[in-house]
Amino acid sequence: MLTYIALSNFTDQGMRSVKDTLKRADAVKQAAQKFDARMTQLYWTQGKYDLVAFIEAPDELSATAFALAIGMAGNVRTQTMRAFTQEEMGEILGKLG
């Protein structure tokens, strides 16, 4: 599984219904299964971002489809970044020669 970190902000719509954020989080966890993905952790944060999520997906296509599906709901805008484990980074560095 590939790991992603998603940094999210509530949209105006998401903020108007912020009292539903826990229900929406549960719905997102369920929706991830449709894409063979998992939201392993979710944090509500202070500062520049309102939410930080850790997501696992089998490939880039699944991760992107999942991110687009969440964005279509209109409650958050998300910036998703691929994250690498120490082992994966070792493999990357090994390719440098």
CYANA upper distance limits for C-alpha pairs under 8 A (distance plus 0.5 A):
  1 MET  CA     56 GLU  CA      6.31
  1 MET  CA     57 ALA  CA      5.86
  1 MET  CA     58 PRO  CA      5.07
  1 MET  CA     59 ASP  CA      7.68
  2 LEU  CA     56 GLU  CA      5.94
  2 LEU  CA     57 ALA  CA      5.81
  2 LEU  CA     58 PRO  CA      6.27
  2 LEU  CA     59 ASP  CA      6.88
  2 LEU  CA     82 ARG  CA      8.15
  2 LEU  CA     83 ALA  CA      8.23
  2 LEU  CA     84 PHE  CA      8.44
  3 THR  CA     54 PHE  CA      7.65
  3 THR  CA     55 ILE  CA      6.27
  3 THR  CA     56 GLU  CA      5.11
  3 THR  CA     57 ALA  CA      7.11
  3 THR  CA     82 ARG  CA      6.59
  3 THR  CA     83 ALA  CA      5.82
  3 THR  CA     84 PHE  CA      7.28
  4 TYR  CA     54 PHE  CA      6.37
  4 TYR  CA     55 ILE  CA      5.58
  4 TYR  CA     56 GLU  CA      6.72
  4 TYR  CA     57 ALA  CA      8.39
  4 TYR  CA     80 THR  CA      7.03
  4 TYR  CA     81 MET  CA      5.95
  4 TYR  CA     82 ARG  CA      4.97
  4 TYR  CA     83 ALA  CA      5.65
  5 ILE  CA     52 VAL  CA      7.52
  5 ILE  CA     53 ALA  CA      6.22
  5 ILE  CA     54 PHE  CA      5.29
  5 ILE  CA     55 ILE  CA      6.78
  5 ILE  CA     80 THR  CA      6.23
  5 ILE  CA     81 MET  CA      5.76
  5 ILE  CA     82 ARG  CA      6.97
  5 ILE  CA     83 ALA  CA      6.97
  6 ALA  CA     51 LEU  CA      8.47
  6 ALA  CA     52 VAL  CA      6.19
  6 ALA  CA     53 ALA  CA      5.55
  6 ALA  CA     54 PHE  CA      6.95
  6 ALA  CA     55 ILE  CA      8.01
  6 ALA  CA     78 THR  CA      6.68
  6 ALA  CA     79 GLN  CA      6.08
  6 ALA  CA     80 THR  CA      4.76
  6 ALA  CA     81 MET  CA      6.78
  7 LEU  CA     49 TYR  CA      6.70
  7 LEU  CA     50 ASP  CA      8.26
  7 LEU  CA     51 LEU  CA      6.52
  7 LEU  CA     52 VAL  CA      5.34
  7 LEU  CA     53 ALA  CA      7.20
  7 LEU  CA     78 THR  CA      6.07
  7 LEU  CA     79 GLN  CA      5.68
  7 LEU  CA     80 THR  CA      6.83
  8 SER  CA     49 TYR  CA      6.18
  8 SER  CA     50 ASP  CA      6.39
  8 SER  CA     51 LEU  CA      5.50
  8 SER  CA     52 VAL  CA      6.76
  8 SER  CA     76 VAL  CA      6.58
  8 SER  CA     77 ARG  CA      6.02
  8 SER  CA     78 THR  CA      4.77
  8 SER  CA     79 GLN  CA      6.81
  9 ASN  CA     49 TYR  CA      5.84
  9 ASN  CA     50 ASP  CA      5.39
  9 ASN  CA     51 LEU  CA      6.90
  9 ASN  CA     76 VAL  CA      5.86
  9 ASN  CA     77 ARG  CA      5.92
  9 ASN  CA     78 THR  CA      7.07
 10 PHE  CA     14 GLY  CA      5.53
 10 PHE  CA     15 MET  CA      6.14
 10 PHE  CA     50 ASP  CA      7.02
 10 PHE  CA     75 ASN  CA      6.30
 10 PHE  CA     76 VAL  CA      4.90
 10 PHE  CA     77 ARG  CA      7.00
 11 THR  CA     15 MET  CA      6.59
 11 THR  CA     74 GLY  CA      7.44
 11 THR  CA     75 ASN  CA      5.82
 11 THR  CA     76 VAL  CA      5.59
 11 THR  CA     77 ARG  CA      6.96
 12 ASP  CA     16 ARG  CA      6.68
 12 ASP  CA     75 ASN  CA      8.02
 13 GLN  CA     17 SER  CA      7.04
 13 GLN  CA     74 GLY  CA      7.25
 13 GLN  CA     75 ASN  CA      6.12
 14 GLY  CA     18 VAL  CA      6.27
 14 GLY  CA     21 THR  CA      8.49
 14 GLY  CA     74 GLY  CA      7.54
 14 GLY  CA     75 ASN  CA      4.40
 14 GLY  CA     76 VAL  CA      6.73
 15 MET  CA     75 ASN  CA      8.04
 17 SER  CA     21 THR  CA      7.87
 20 ASP  CA     24 ARG  CA      6.66
 21 THR  CA     25 ALA  CA      6.57
 22 LEU  CA     26 ASP  CA      6.95
 23 LYS  CA     27 ALA  CA      6.79
 24 ARG  CA     28 VAL  CA      6.62
 25 ALA  CA     29 LYS  CA      6.81
 25 ALA  CA     42 LEU  CA      8.49
 26 ASP  CA     30 GLN  CA      6.88
 27 ALA  CA     31 ALA  CA      6.57
 28 VAL  CA     32 ALA  CA      6.65
 28 VAL  CA     39 MET  CA      8.31
 28 VAL  CA     70 ILE  CA      7.67
 29 LYS  CA     33 GLN  CA      7.76
 29 LYS  CA     38 ARG  CA      7.15
 29 LYS  CA     39 MET  CA      6.17
 30 GLN  CA     34 LYS  CA      8.19
 31 ALA  CA     35 PHE  CA      7.97
 31 ALA  CA     66 PHE  CA      8.38
 32 ALA  CA     36 ASP  CA      6.95
 32 ALA  CA     37 ALA  CA      5.37
 32 ALA  CA     38 ARG  CA      5.95
 32 ALA  CA     39 MET  CA      7.29
 32 ALA  CA     66 PHE  CA      6.92
 33 GLN  CA     37 ALA  CA      5.91
 33 GLN  CA     38 ARG  CA      6.97
 35 PHE  CA     57 ALA  CA      8.19
 35 PHE  CA     62 SER  CA      5.98
 35 PHE  CA     63 ALA  CA      7.94
 35 PHE  CA     65 ALA  CA      7.75
 35 PHE  CA     66 PHE  CA      6.58
 36 ASP  CA     57 ALA  CA      6.87
 36 ASP  CA     58 PRO  CA      7.34
 36 ASP  CA     62 SER  CA      7.60
 37 ALA  CA     55 ILE  CA      7.53
 37 ALA  CA     56 GLU  CA      5.97
 37 ALA  CA     57 ALA  CA      4.78
 37 ALA  CA     58 PRO  CA      7.30
 37 ALA  CA     62 SER  CA      7.72
 37 ALA  CA     63 ALA  CA      7.62
 37 ALA  CA     66 PHE  CA      8.22
 38 ARG  CA     55 ILE  CA      6.05
 38 ARG  CA     56 GLU  CA      5.64
 38 ARG  CA     57 ALA  CA      7.04
 39 MET  CA     53 ALA  CA      7.29
 39 MET  CA     54 PHE  CA      6.28
 39 MET  CA     55 ILE  CA      4.82
 39 MET  CA     56 GLU  CA      6.92
 40 THR  CA     53 ALA  CA      8.09
 40 THR  CA     54 PHE  CA      6.06
 40 THR  CA     55 ILE  CA      6.19
 40 THR  CA     56 GLU  CA      7.56
 41 GLN  CA     53 ALA  CA      6.10
 41 GLN  CA     54 PHE  CA      5.58
 41 GLN  CA     55 ILE  CA      7.78
 42 LEU  CA     51 LEU  CA      7.50
 42 LEU  CA     52 VAL  CA      6.28
 42 LEU  CA     53 ALA  CA      4.86
 42 LEU  CA     54 PHE  CA      6.95
 43 TYR  CA     51 LEU  CA      6.06
 43 TYR  CA     52 VAL  CA      5.69
 43 TYR  CA     53 ALA  CA      6.85
 44 TRP  CA     50 ASP  CA      6.18
 44 TRP  CA     51 LEU  CA      5.00
 44 TRP  CA     52 VAL  CA      7.05
 45 THR  CA     49 TYR  CA      6.89
 45 THR  CA     50 ASP  CA      5.49
 45 THR  CA     51 LEU  CA      5.94
 45 THR  CA     52 VAL  CA      7.50
 46 GLN  CA     50 ASP  CA      6.61
 56 GLU  CA     63 ALA  CA      8.33
 57 ALA  CA     62 SER  CA      6.76
 57 ALA  CA     63 ALA  CA      6.00
 58 PRO  CA     62 SER  CA      7.17
 58 PRO  CA     63 ALA  CA      8.08
 59 ASP  CA     63 ALA  CA      6.83
 60 GLU  CA     64 THR  CA      6.49
 61 LEU  CA     65 ALA  CA      6.59
 62 SER  CA     66 PHE  CA      6.60
 63 ALA  CA     67 ALA  CA      6.70
 64 THR  CA     68 LEU  CA      6.62
 65 ALA  CA     69 ALA  CA      6.61
 66 PHE  CA     70 ILE  CA      6.82
 67 ALA  CA     71 GLY  CA      6.69
 67 ALA  CA     78 THR  CA      8.25
 67 ALA  CA     80 THR  CA      8.38
 68 LEU  CA     72 MET  CA      6.63
 69 ALA  CA     73 ALA  CA      7.48
 70 ILE  CA     74 GLY  CA      8.08
 70 ILE  CA     76 VAL  CA      8.28
 71 GLY  CA     75 ASN  CA      7.64
 71 GLY  CA     76 VAL  CA      6.79
 71 GLY  CA     77 ARG  CA      6.81
 71 GLY  CA     78 THR  CA      7.81
 84 PHE  CA     88 GLU  CA      6.15
 84 PHE  CA     89 MET  CA      6.54
 85 THR  CA     89 MET  CA      6.65
 86 GLN  CA     90 GLY  CA      6.66
 87 GLU  CA     91 GLU  CA      6.93
 88 GLU  CA     92 ILE  CA      6.80
 89 MET  CA     93 LEU  CA      6.59
 90 GLY  CA     94 GLY  CA      6.53
 91 GLU  CA     95 LYS  CA      7.11
 92 ILE  CA     96 LEU  CA      7.68
 93 LEU  CA     97 GLY  CA      8.19
